[in-house]
Amino acid sequence: MNKKGVSRKNLIDFVLICGLALSIIFISQFVIAGTVIGTINVTNRSGSQFNFTDENIISANQNVTYIYNFSISHISGMKNITRINITLWGFFNFTAGSNGTGNISTTTPIYFSNTADQLSWNATTADTSLINSTGHSNYTFLWFNLTAGTPGKYNITVRFIYDRSEAFTNLLYNETNVTVVVNDSIAPYMVNFSIYDSDGYFISHSNWSGNLLLNVTAKDMGITTNMSVIFNLTNMSGSQVATYAATNLSTSNNYWSYSLDTSGIADGVNYNITAWVRDGGGNINNSISVGNLTFDNTAPSGTLTCTPTDDIYIGGTVTCACTATDGLSGLNLSRGTSGKVYNATPTTTDSGEITQTCYFSDYAGNTGTATATYTVWGTTTSGGSSGGTSGGTSTTSVSTVSQITAASPATVSNFASGSGVSEIQVQVTSTASNVKITVNKYESAPAAVTVTLDNAYKYLQINTQNLADKLSKATVKTYVEKSWVDSQGIAKEDVSLYKYDEVADQWNELTTTYASEDATYYYYTSEVTSFSYFGIAPASTAVVSGGETPTPTPTPEPTAIPLWVWIVIGAVILAAIIGGGVVLGKKKRK
C-alpha cells in the first residue's frame, strides 16, 4: 500500500517552475520599465506646440500638415534603437523625406520606408542603430510630417524596437498610441447658385415676380452629413429682409432648393440673395450671391378706347386705341405694337354688345388688360305700313343660353346697350336647350302694330327660339332714361310696360314695378307668360287707334214748310183778329 504525500522529485519540479515564472515576471517588468516613452509633442509647421484636448488625444485641422515629434528615453544597457514601426490608422498622408532624428550619436540621417499606412526604419548594423549622443540627456527625438484630408478620429501607433546586446540577438520593443481628432476645417466648395421661374425656366434677367425656385449645389471635403443651406435676402441698403431655409432634395448630389414667393416682398430694386452653405463641421461658404434684383409683382396698367360706342351697325367702322405704362420693371416692348396686343380696327360682322381687350406685360412677367365695350346693331326694316301708320326701323340684339332647367331659372342678359331690356329671367316647365332670345328695338311703332301708344319711350319685339311651350313665365327687366321721365313730368313709379294683343288689336298694360336706378336709368320689372311686341310708356297712357279716319255724320238740314200750311195758319190768324173786333164793338154800344 503506497503512502500519500509529496515526493522530493515533485517538490524540486515545483520550485523550478515557480522560479521560472518569477524570472519571466521580473524580466517583463524590467522590459516595460526599461524603455519609457517620454512626453509626446505635436507641433505645426512653424514649431508652435499644438495643445492636447485630453491625455494622448490631439486635435488637428483638416488638410493642415503637422510635425509629429516623439521622444524616447534611453536607460543604461538599452541604448540601441534598431527599428521603428509606425502604423497610421486612418486617412493620413505621410510627407516623404520629412522625417528626422535628434540627439543621436551618428550624423547619418534615417528615412522611412513607407506604404499607405505603414512607416518603418531598420538599422542594418550596430553602427547604424540610434544611440543618444554623449553629453546629452538620455532622450532621442524623432519627427515626421502627416496630413489628414478627411475629418475623423484616428490613431497613430509608434513602436520602438531595440537590442539589449547591441548584436541584434535580444530584440525588445515598447509602443504607444496617440489619438488624433481631425477637425472639419474646410468650408464647402464648388457652390453653384441658380434661379428659375415657376415654369422651370432659367431666369437670365433681373426683373422677377411670382414664385422663384432658388437652387444650390455644393461639395464638401469634410463632414457632409448635417449640411444646410440658408438664403439671405437683403435690400438695396444692405439691411436683412428675411432668411429662408432650403430643403435638401438629394443628399447624394448635395442639392438644395427653396421656392421663394416674391409676392410677400415689397416691390423694389437692388435686392440681393446670398447662399450660406454650412457643412457638418460648422464651416460656412457665403461667397455666392445674386444681386441687383428687381422684385415687381404689380401688373402694368392701361386703357383701351373704341369709338364710336353706339349707333354702330353691321358693316360699320370701329377704331380702338390702347395705352399702357409700368412704373418699375418697365413695359415689355417686345410684345405686339410697342408692348400692346389688341385689334385697332375690329370687324362689325356680328351684332350685340362687343367687348375688345388690350393685353400688355412688363419685364417681370406681370400681365395686364384693358377693355372697351361698344354696341353693334343688326338692321332690319319691318315691311310696309297699315292704316296710315308707318313701320319703324328696328335694331336687333341677340343673347343665348345653352340650357335652362325647371329647377334652375336662367337670367339672360348682355343685350345691346340702348335696347331698353337689361335682362330677362326665364323659368321653364321642362329643360330647354340652346335658347336664343332676340330683342328688336324700334324707333317708332312697328308696321304690325295698328294701335300706337301716346308718348311712347320705346317699342320692342321679343322673339325666342327653342323655348316655345316650355316657357312657364319670364320676368323682363326694362330701363328708361331719367331725362325722359323728367320730360314727361311724371314720377319714376309711373312708367309701365305694355304688351300688344294682336288678336284684340290693343295694348294691355302690365303690372310694372320700379326696381332700382343708377346715374342714368330707372329700372323696372314685369312678368309675362309669352312674348310679342312691347311698348314702354307712361302708366295708363291714352292709345291712338290706327286705320282710316271715320267719316263724320253730317247734321240734317231743316225741312221746308209747304205753302198750304202757311195759308191755313194765315186764315186762322185772320179769323182770330175778326172775331176779336166784333166782340169789342158790342161792348162799346152798350
C-alpha positions as CSV (number, residue, x, y, z in Angstrom):
1,M,0.0,0.0,0.0
2,N,1.5,3.4,-1.1
3,K,1.9,6.3,1.3
4,K,0.2,9.5,0.3
5,G,2.4,12.7,0.2
6,V,4.7,14.9,-1.9
7,S,7.9,13.3,-3.2
8,R,11.2,15.0,-3.3
9,K,11.3,15.0,-7.1
10,N,7.8,16.7,-7.3
11,L,8.9,19.3,-4.8
12,I,12.0,20.1,-6.9
13,D,10.0,20.4,-10.1
14,F,7.5,22.8,-8.3
15,V,10.4,25.0,-7.1
16,L,11.9,25.2,-10.6
17,I,8.6,26.1,-12.2
18,C,8.0,28.9,-9.7
19,G,11.5,30.2,-10.2
20,L,11.0,30.3,-14.0
21,A,7.7,32.2,-13.6
22,L,9.2,34.7,-11.3
23,S,12.1,35.2,-13.8
24,I,9.6,35.9,-16.6
25,I,7.7,38.3,-14.5
26,F,10.9,40.0,-13.4
27,I,12.2,40.3,-17.0
28,S,8.8,41.6,-18.2
29,Q,8.7,44.3,-15.6
30,F,12.3,45.2,-16.5
31,V,11.5,45.5,-20.2
32,I,8.4,47.7,-19.6
33,A,10.3,49.9,-17.1
34,G,13.5,49.8,-19.1
35,T,12.3,51.9,-22.0
36,V,10.0,54.8,-21.2
37,I,8.2,56.8,-23.8
38,G,8.7,60.4,-23.0
39,T,6.4,63.4,-23.5
40,I,4.8,63.4,-26.9
41,N,4.8,66.8,-28.6
42,V,2.9,67.7,-31.7
43,T,3.7,71.0,-33.3
44,N,2.6,72.7,-36.5
45,R,5.0,73.6,-39.3
46,S,6.1,76.8,-37.6
47,G,7.1,74.8,-34.5
48,S,4.4,76.0,-32.2
49,Q,3.1,73.3,-29.9
50,F,-0.5,72.1,-30.6
51,N,-2.5,71.6,-27.4
52,F,-3.8,68.3,-26.3
53,T,-7.6,68.0,-25.9
54,D,-7.1,65.1,-23.5
55,E,-4.4,62.7,-22.5
56,N,-2.8,61.4,-25.6
57,I,-5.6,63.0,-27.7
58,I,-4.5,65.6,-30.2
59,S,-6.8,68.0,-32.1
60,A,-5.7,68.8,-35.7
61,N,-7.3,70.5,-38.6
62,Q,-8.2,69.1,-41.9
63,N,-5.7,69.4,-44.7
64,V,-3.1,71.0,-42.4
65,T,0.3,69.4,-42.3
66,Y,1.6,68.9,-38.7
67,I,5.1,67.8,-37.5
68,Y,4.7,64.9,-35.0
69,N,7.6,64.8,-32.6
70,F,8.2,61.7,-30.4
71,S,10.9,61.3,-27.8
72,I,12.2,58.2,-26.1
73,S,14.5,57.9,-23.1
74,H,17.5,55.5,-23.1
75,I,18.2,53.5,-20.0
76,S,21.8,52.3,-19.4
77,G,22.3,49.0,-21.2
78,M,19.4,49.5,-23.5
79,K,20.7,52.1,-25.9
80,N,20.5,50.7,-29.4
81,I,17.2,51.5,-31.2
82,T,17.3,49.3,-34.2
83,R,13.9,49.5,-35.7
84,I,10.9,51.9,-35.7
85,N,7.5,50.9,-36.9
86,I,4.6,53.5,-37.2
87,T,1.1,52.5,-38.1
88,L,-1.2,55.2,-39.4
89,W,-4.8,54.2,-38.7
90,G,-7.0,56.4,-40.9
91,F,-6.7,58.9,-43.8
92,F,-3.2,60.2,-43.0
93,N,-0.7,61.2,-45.8
94,F,3.0,61.0,-44.9
95,T,5.3,63.6,-46.5
96,A,8.1,61.5,-47.9
97,G,11.6,62.7,-46.7
98,S,10.1,64.8,-43.9
99,N,11.2,62.5,-41.0
100,G,14.3,63.2,-38.9
101,T,16.0,62.4,-35.6
102,G,17.7,64.5,-32.9
103,N,20.2,63.9,-30.1
104,I,21.8,60.9,-31.7
105,S,25.5,59.9,-31.9
106,T,25.5,59.4,-35.7
107,T,25.1,62.0,-38.3
108,T,23.7,59.6,-40.8
109,P,20.1,60.6,-41.5
110,I,17.3,58.0,-41.3
111,Y,14.5,57.6,-43.8
112,F,11.3,55.8,-43.6
113,S,10.2,53.1,-46.0
114,N,6.5,53.8,-46.3
115,T,3.4,52.2,-47.6
116,A,-0.2,53.5,-47.4
117,D,-0.5,53.1,-43.7
118,Q,3.0,51.9,-42.5
119,L,6.2,53.8,-41.8
120,S,9.3,51.7,-41.0
121,W,13.0,52.0,-40.4
122,N,15.6,49.3,-39.9
123,A,19.2,49.6,-38.8
124,T,21.4,47.3,-40.9
125,T,24.3,47.1,-38.5
126,A,25.1,48.1,-34.9
127,D,26.7,51.2,-36.2
128,T,23.5,52.5,-37.8
129,S,21.4,52.0,-34.7
130,L,20.1,55.1,-32.8
131,I,22.2,55.9,-29.7
132,N,21.8,59.1,-27.8
133,S,24.8,61.3,-28.2
134,T,27.3,61.7,-25.4
135,G,26.8,64.6,-23.0
136,H,23.1,64.9,-23.6
137,S,20.2,63.6,-21.6
138,N,19.1,60.1,-22.3
139,Y,16.5,61.1,-25.0
140,T,16.3,60.5,-28.7
141,F,13.9,62.6,-30.8
142,L,12.0,61.5,-33.9
143,W,9.8,63.6,-36.0
144,F,7.8,63.3,-39.3
145,N,5.1,65.2,-41.2
146,L,1.5,64.0,-41.5
147,T,-1.6,65.5,-43.2
148,A,-5.2,64.2,-42.9
149,G,-7.6,65.2,-45.6
150,T,-10.7,63.6,-44.1
151,P,-12.1,64.7,-40.8
152,G,-12.5,62.0,-38.2
153,K,-10.9,60.3,-35.2
154,Y,-7.7,58.3,-35.9
155,N,-4.8,56.5,-34.1
156,I,-1.1,56.6,-34.6
157,T,0.8,53.6,-33.2
158,V,4.5,54.1,-32.6
159,R,6.7,51.1,-31.8
160,F,10.4,51.4,-30.9
161,I,12.4,48.2,-31.2
162,Y,15.9,47.9,-29.6
163,D,18.6,45.4,-28.9
164,R,20.0,44.9,-25.4
165,S,23.1,43.2,-26.5
166,E,23.9,45.5,-29.4
167,A,24.3,42.4,-31.5
168,F,20.8,42.1,-32.8
169,T,20.2,39.0,-30.8
170,N,18.0,40.2,-28.0
171,L,15.3,42.4,-29.6
172,L,12.7,44.0,-27.4
173,Y,10.1,46.8,-28.1
174,N,7.9,49.3,-26.5
175,E,5.0,51.2,-28.1
176,T,2.4,53.9,-27.5
177,N,-0.8,55.1,-29.2
178,V,-1.8,58.6,-29.9
179,T,-5.4,59.5,-30.9
180,V,-5.7,62.4,-33.4
181,V,-9.1,64.1,-33.9
182,V,-9.0,65.7,-37.3
183,N,-11.5,68.6,-37.4
184,D,-13.5,69.6,-40.4
185,S,-11.9,73.0,-41.1
186,I,-12.6,73.5,-44.8
187,A,-15.7,75.2,-46.0
188,P,-17.9,73.7,-48.7
189,Y,-16.7,74.4,-52.2
190,M,-18.0,74.2,-55.8
191,V,-21.1,76.1,-54.8
192,N,-23.5,76.7,-57.7
193,F,-26.5,79.1,-57.3
194,S,-29.2,79.3,-59.9
195,I,-32.7,80.7,-60.0
196,Y,-35.7,79.5,-62.1
197,D,-39.2,80.8,-62.6
198,S,-42.3,78.9,-61.6
199,D,-42.4,77.2,-65.0
200,G,-38.9,75.8,-64.6
201,Y,-37.2,78.2,-67.0
202,F,-33.8,79.7,-66.1
203,I,-34.1,83.4,-65.4
204,S,-31.4,85.5,-67.0
205,H,-32.8,89.0,-66.4
206,S,-33.0,90.9,-63.1
207,N,-36.8,91.6,-63.0
208,W,-38.7,88.9,-61.2
209,S,-42.2,88.3,-60.0
210,G,-44.3,85.4,-58.6
211,N,-42.6,82.3,-57.3
212,L,-38.9,81.8,-57.8
213,L,-37.0,78.5,-57.4
214,L,-33.6,79.0,-55.7
215,N,-31.3,76.1,-56.3
216,V,-27.9,75.3,-54.8
217,T,-25.4,72.5,-55.3
218,A,-22.2,72.2,-53.2
219,K,-19.4,69.8,-52.4
220,D,-17.5,69.4,-49.2
221,M,-14.3,67.6,-48.3
222,G,-15.3,67.1,-44.7
223,I,-18.4,66.1,-42.8
224,T,-21.1,66.0,-45.5
225,T,-23.8,65.0,-43.0
226,N,-26.0,67.7,-41.5
227,M,-25.0,70.2,-44.2
228,S,-27.5,73.1,-44.6
229,V,-28.3,76.0,-46.9
230,I,-29.7,79.3,-45.9
231,F,-30.7,82.0,-48.4
232,N,-30.2,85.5,-47.0
233,L,-32.2,88.3,-48.6
234,T,-31.0,91.9,-48.2
235,N,-32.3,95.2,-49.7
236,M,-30.5,97.9,-51.5
237,S,-29.2,99.4,-48.3
238,G,-27.8,96.1,-47.2
239,S,-30.3,95.5,-44.4
240,Q,-31.6,92.0,-44.0
241,V,-35.1,91.4,-45.2
242,A,-35.6,87.7,-44.5
243,T,-33.8,84.3,-44.4
244,Y,-35.1,81.1,-45.9
245,A,-34.0,77.6,-45.0
246,A,-33.6,75.4,-48.1
247,T,-34.7,71.8,-48.4
248,N,-32.1,69.1,-49.1
249,L,-33.7,67.3,-52.1
250,S,-30.8,65.0,-52.8
251,T,-28.1,64.0,-50.3
252,S,-26.2,62.0,-52.9
253,N,-25.9,65.1,-55.2
254,N,-25.8,67.7,-52.4
255,Y,-28.7,69.6,-53.9
256,W,-30.8,72.1,-52.0
257,S,-33.8,74.1,-53.1
258,Y,-36.3,76.8,-51.9
259,S,-39.4,78.2,-53.5
260,L,-39.5,82.0,-52.8
261,D,-42.8,83.7,-53.1
262,T,-41.9,87.2,-54.0
263,S,-45.5,88.5,-53.7
264,G,-44.8,88.8,-49.9
265,I,-41.8,91.1,-50.6
266,A,-42.2,94.8,-51.2
267,D,-41.7,95.8,-54.8
268,G,-38.3,97.4,-55.3
269,V,-34.9,97.4,-56.9
270,N,-31.4,96.2,-55.9
271,Y,-32.3,93.2,-53.8
272,N,-29.5,90.7,-53.1
273,I,-29.8,86.9,-52.3
274,T,-26.8,85.2,-50.8
275,A,-26.5,81.4,-50.4
276,W,-25.0,80.5,-47.0
277,V,-23.8,76.8,-47.2
278,R,-22.8,75.3,-43.9
279,D,-21.2,71.9,-43.5
280,G,-21.3,69.5,-40.6
281,G,-18.2,71.0,-39.1
282,G,-19.7,74.5,-38.9
283,N,-17.7,75.9,-41.8
284,I,-19.6,78.3,-44.0
285,N,-19.3,79.4,-47.6
286,N,-21.2,82.5,-48.3
287,S,-19.3,83.8,-51.3
288,I,-22.0,83.1,-53.9
289,S,-24.8,85.6,-54.3
290,V,-27.1,87.1,-57.0
291,G,-27.5,90.9,-56.8
292,N,-29.2,93.9,-58.3
293,L,-32.6,92.1,-58.4
294,T,-35.9,93.9,-59.0
295,F,-39.0,92.4,-57.4
296,D,-42.0,93.5,-59.3
297,N,-45.4,91.9,-58.6
298,T,-47.5,94.9,-59.8
299,A,-49.1,94.5,-63.2
300,P,-48.8,97.4,-65.7
301,S,-51.9,99.5,-66.2
302,G,-53.6,100.7,-69.3
303,T,-56.7,102.0,-71.1
304,L,-58.5,100.9,-74.3
305,T,-60.9,103.2,-76.0
306,C,-63.1,102.3,-79.0
307,T,-65.1,104.8,-81.0
308,P,-68.0,105.2,-81.6
309,T,-69.6,103.3,-78.7
310,D,-73.2,103.2,-80.0
311,D,-75.1,103.7,-83.2
312,I,-72.8,101.2,-84.9
313,Y,-74.5,98.9,-87.4
314,I,-73.2,95.7,-89.0
315,G,-70.5,96.6,-91.5
316,G,-69.7,99.9,-89.8
317,T,-66.3,101.1,-88.7
318,V,-64.9,101.0,-85.2
319,T,-61.5,102.3,-84.2
320,C,-59.7,101.3,-81.0
321,A,-56.6,102.8,-79.3
322,C,-54.6,101.3,-76.3
323,T,-52.1,103.0,-73.9
324,A,-50.1,101.2,-71.2
325,T,-47.5,102.0,-68.6
326,D,-45.4,100.3,-66.0
327,G,-43.6,102.1,-63.2
328,L,-41.0,99.6,-62.1
329,S,-39.5,97.0,-64.4
330,G,-40.9,98.7,-67.5
331,L,-43.3,97.7,-70.2
332,N,-42.2,94.7,-72.3
333,L,-41.9,96.4,-75.7
334,S,-41.2,93.1,-77.5
335,R,-44.9,92.2,-77.4
336,G,-47.3,93.4,-80.1
337,T,-47.2,97.0,-81.0
338,S,-45.0,98.9,-78.6
339,G,-45.7,96.3,-75.9
340,K,-49.5,96.2,-76.5
341,V,-51.6,93.5,-78.2
342,Y,-55.0,94.5,-79.4
343,N,-57.2,94.9,-82.5
344,A,-57.1,98.6,-83.7
345,T,-59.9,98.1,-86.3
346,P,-62.2,95.3,-85.2
347,T,-64.8,93.9,-87.5
348,T,-68.5,94.6,-87.1
349,T,-70.0,91.4,-88.7
350,D,-71.9,90.4,-85.5
351,S,-74.5,92.4,-83.7
352,G,-74.7,92.8,-79.9
353,E,-72.6,94.3,-77.2
354,I,-69.0,93.7,-78.2
355,T,-66.0,93.9,-75.8
356,Q,-62.5,94.4,-77.1
357,T,-59.4,93.6,-74.9
358,C,-55.9,95.0,-74.9
359,Y,-53.1,92.9,-73.5
360,F,-49.7,94.0,-72.1
361,S,-47.0,92.9,-69.8
362,D,-43.8,94.1,-68.0
363,Y,-40.3,92.7,-68.0
364,A,-41.0,90.9,-64.7
365,G,-43.7,88.8,-66.3
366,N,-46.8,90.6,-64.9
367,T,-49.7,90.9,-67.3
368,G,-52.4,93.5,-67.5
369,T,-55.5,94.0,-69.6
370,A,-57.8,96.9,-70.5
371,T,-61.2,96.5,-72.1
372,A,-63.7,98.7,-74.1
373,T,-67.3,97.9,-75.0
374,Y,-69.4,99.1,-77.8
375,T,-72.8,98.1,-79.4
376,V,-73.3,96.8,-82.9
377,W,-76.9,96.8,-84.1
378,G,-78.2,94.5,-86.7
379,T,-80.6,96.5,-89.0
380,T,-84.0,95.1,-90.2
381,T,-86.9,97.1,-91.6
382,S,-90.5,96.0,-91.0
383,G,-92.5,95.7,-94.1
384,G,-95.0,98.3,-95.4
385,S,-97.5,100.3,-93.4
386,S,-101.0,99.7,-92.3
387,G,-103.8,102.1,-91.7
388,G,-101.6,105.1,-92.3
389,T,-99.1,104.2,-89.5
390,S,-95.6,103.9,-90.8
391,G,-93.5,100.8,-89.9
392,G,-90.3,101.7,-87.9
393,T,-86.7,100.6,-88.5
394,S,-85.5,98.1,-85.9
395,T,-82.1,97.2,-84.5
396,T,-81.5,93.7,-83.3
397,S,-79.8,92.4,-80.1
398,V,-79.4,88.6,-79.5
399,S,-78.5,86.7,-76.4
400,T,-78.3,82.9,-75.9
401,V,-78.1,80.4,-73.1
402,S,-77.1,76.8,-73.5
403,Q,-79.6,75.2,-71.2
404,I,-82.4,76.1,-68.8
405,T,-84.0,73.6,-66.4
406,A,-87.2,73.7,-64.4
407,A,-85.2,73.6,-61.2
408,S,-82.8,76.4,-62.2
409,P,-84.2,79.5,-63.9
410,A,-81.8,81.3,-66.2
411,T,-81.1,85.0,-66.4
412,V,-80.3,86.1,-69.9
413,S,-78.5,89.4,-70.3
414,N,-75.8,91.0,-72.4
415,F,-78.4,92.7,-74.6
416,A,-77.1,95.6,-76.5
417,S,-76.9,99.0,-74.9
418,G,-79.9,101.1,-75.8
419,S,-82.2,98.1,-76.4
420,G,-84.4,99.0,-73.5
421,V,-84.0,95.5,-72.0
422,S,-81.4,94.9,-69.2
423,E,-82.2,91.2,-68.6
424,I,-84.8,88.5,-68.9
425,Q,-85.2,85.8,-66.2
426,V,-86.7,82.7,-67.8
427,Q,-88.5,79.9,-65.9
428,V,-89.4,76.7,-67.8
429,T,-91.7,73.7,-67.2
430,S,-89.1,71.3,-68.7
431,T,-85.5,71.5,-69.9
432,A,-84.8,73.8,-72.8
433,S,-81.5,73.8,-74.7
434,N,-79.8,76.4,-76.9
435,V,-82.3,79.0,-76.1
436,K,-82.0,82.2,-78.2
437,I,-83.7,85.4,-77.3
438,T,-83.8,88.3,-79.8
439,V,-84.8,91.8,-78.9
440,N,-85.7,94.2,-81.7
441,K,-85.7,97.9,-80.8
442,Y,-87.9,100.2,-82.9
443,E,-87.5,103.9,-83.3
444,S,-91.3,104.2,-84.0
445,A,-94.3,101.9,-83.9
446,P,-93.7,98.6,-85.9
447,A,-95.9,98.1,-89.0
448,A,-97.5,95.1,-87.5
449,V,-98.9,97.3,-84.7
450,T,-102.1,99.1,-85.7
451,V,-102.5,101.0,-82.4
452,T,-99.9,103.4,-81.0
453,L,-99.1,104.4,-77.5
454,D,-99.2,108.0,-76.5
455,N,-95.8,109.5,-75.6
456,A,-94.1,106.1,-76.0
457,Y,-90.5,105.9,-74.9
458,K,-89.6,102.8,-76.9
459,Y,-91.2,99.9,-78.9
460,L,-89.8,96.4,-78.6
461,Q,-90.3,93.0,-80.1
462,I,-89.0,89.9,-78.1
463,N,-88.7,86.6,-80.0
464,T,-87.4,83.3,-78.8
465,Q,-86.1,80.0,-80.3
466,N,-86.2,76.6,-78.7
467,L,-88.4,77.8,-75.9
468,A,-92.0,77.6,-77.3
469,D,-94.4,75.8,-75.0
470,K,-91.7,75.2,-72.3
471,L,-92.0,78.7,-71.0
472,S,-93.6,79.0,-67.6
473,K,-93.0,82.7,-67.1
474,A,-90.4,85.4,-67.6
475,T,-89.5,88.5,-65.8
476,V,-88.5,91.3,-68.1
477,K,-86.3,94.0,-66.7
478,T,-86.5,97.2,-68.7
479,Y,-85.0,100.6,-68.3
480,V,-85.7,104.2,-69.3
481,E,-83.6,107.3,-69.2
482,K,-84.1,109.6,-66.2
483,S,-84.2,112.6,-68.6
484,W,-87.2,111.1,-70.4
485,V,-89.1,110.6,-67.2
486,D,-88.4,114.2,-66.3
487,S,-89.5,115.4,-69.7
488,Q,-92.9,113.6,-69.3
489,G,-93.5,115.4,-66.0
490,I,-94.2,112.0,-64.2
491,A,-92.9,110.2,-61.2
492,K,-90.4,107.4,-61.7
493,E,-93.0,104.9,-60.5
494,D,-95.4,106.0,-63.2
495,V,-93.8,104.0,-66.1
496,S,-95.4,100.9,-67.4
497,L,-94.6,98.1,-69.9
498,Y,-97.4,97.4,-72.4
499,K,-97.9,94.2,-74.3
500,Y,-99.6,94.2,-77.7
501,D,-102.6,91.9,-78.2
502,E,-102.6,91.1,-81.9
503,V,-106.0,89.4,-81.8
504,A,-107.8,92.2,-80.0
505,D,-105.6,94.8,-81.7
506,Q,-105.0,96.6,-78.4
507,W,-102.2,97.4,-75.8
508,N,-102.6,95.7,-72.4
509,E,-100.8,97.5,-69.5
510,L,-98.7,95.0,-67.5
511,T,-98.0,95.3,-63.8
512,T,-94.7,97.1,-63.7
513,T,-92.6,97.6,-60.6
514,Y,-89.9,100.2,-60.1
515,A,-86.8,98.2,-59.1
516,S,-83.7,100.4,-58.9
517,E,-81.7,103.2,-60.6
518,D,-78.3,104.3,-61.4
519,A,-76.9,107.6,-62.5
520,T,-78.6,107.5,-65.9
521,Y,-81.5,105.0,-65.9
522,Y,-84.5,103.8,-63.9
523,Y,-85.1,100.0,-63.9
524,Y,-88.4,98.2,-63.9
525,T,-89.6,94.6,-63.8
526,S,-92.7,93.0,-65.4
527,E,-93.9,89.4,-65.6
528,V,-95.1,87.8,-68.9
529,T,-96.1,84.3,-69.9
530,S,-95.5,84.8,-73.6
531,F,-93.6,87.2,-75.9
532,S,-94.8,89.6,-78.5
533,Y,-94.5,93.3,-79.2
534,F,-94.0,95.6,-76.2
535,G,-94.0,99.3,-75.5
536,I,-92.7,101.4,-72.7
537,A,-94.8,104.5,-72.0
538,P,-96.2,106.5,-69.1
539,A,-98.6,104.4,-66.9
540,S,-102.4,104.4,-68.1
541,T,-101.5,106.3,-71.2
542,A,-104.1,107.0,-73.9
543,V,-104.0,104.9,-77.0
544,V,-104.5,106.2,-80.6
545,S,-106.5,103.9,-83.0
546,G,-104.9,103.2,-86.3
547,G,-106.5,102.6,-89.7
548,E,-108.6,105.0,-91.7
549,T,-110.1,108.1,-90.1
550,P,-114.0,107.5,-89.9
551,T,-116.3,109.9,-92.0
552,P,-118.2,112.3,-89.7
553,T,-122.0,112.1,-89.7
554,P,-123.4,115.3,-91.3
555,T,-126.0,117.4,-89.4
556,P,-129.5,117.2,-91.2
557,E,-130.7,120.4,-92.8
558,P,-134.2,121.8,-91.7
559,T,-137.2,120.6,-93.9
560,A,-139.2,123.4,-95.8
561,I,-142.9,124.0,-94.7
562,P,-145.5,123.6,-97.5
563,L,-147.4,126.6,-98.8
564,W,-150.9,125.4,-97.9
565,V,-149.7,125.2,-94.3
566,W,-148.8,128.8,-94.3
567,I,-152.4,129.7,-95.9
568,V,-154.1,127.7,-93.1
569,I,-152.1,129.5,-90.5
570,G,-152.9,132.9,-92.0
571,A,-156.6,132.1,-92.2
572,V,-156.6,131.1,-88.6
573,I,-154.9,134.3,-87.5
574,L,-157.3,136.4,-89.7
575,A,-160.3,134.8,-88.2
576,A,-159.0,135.4,-84.7
577,I,-158.5,139.0,-85.5
578,I,-162.0,139.5,-86.9
579,G,-163.6,137.7,-84.1
580,G,-161.8,139.8,-81.6
581,G,-163.0,143.1,-83.3
582,V,-166.7,142.0,-83.2
583,V,-166.5,141.3,-79.5
584,L,-165.0,144.8,-78.7
585,G,-167.7,146.6,-80.8
586,K,-170.6,145.1,-78.9
587,K,-169.2,146.2,-75.6
588,K,-169.0,149.8,-76.7
589,R,-172.7,150.0,-77.8
590,K,-173.8,149.0,-74.5
